[in-house]
């Protein structure tokens, strides 16, 4: 059994847990406090970062690299195209998601150290980037793909956390209905439900799986 060093509220860890859930892989999850990492993680990963995956003698870290490794190690169902050009394009999009969504949202996490002005700027940047991406959500059945892919595993944890970050999800839903429609579909996916930690479920007061009706903050 593989071991994943993870944090229950971390979006990047959620991204990897979603890939594992999509593959229906039994994995030992080690809850990790980055401020006080376990000694074995210190020995395994020079950056002591999460997510970190241990598969036999192999140690892999960085959410994007871990996700690709899992998909290639367990290719059914595949979460990436077999076409080299399409795969390269997906990697470019994933890089933009990391830079324009994840990196910006880091300031919105509790304990980030960002002050009020920095948080307001981060909310504005993330909201504007999401709204600008709305046409991409309308192009295919899933995010830039006809089937659930590694792109979706990166997008879904961001959308799930918008209420946690005090993003005005009602305004996003009204201005970008394709994002709202996508969120309803991805939150209802069985693998998404399985990927959620108890802390992540609590972020939306139980609106999980078939009960999930929106990306908006629950009433």
Buried (B, 14 or more C-beta within 10 A) or exposed (E): EBBBBBBBBBBBBBBBBBBBBBBEBEBEBBEBEBEEBBEEBEEBBEEBBBBBBBBEEEBBBBBBEBBBBBBEBBEEEBBBBEEEEBBEBBBEBBEEBBEBBBEBBBBBBEEEEBEEEEBBBBBEBBBEBBEEBBEBBEEEEBBBBEEBBBBBBBBBBBBBBBBBBEBBBEEBBEBBEBBBBBBBBBBBBEBBBBBBBEEBBEBBEEBBBEEBEBBBBEE
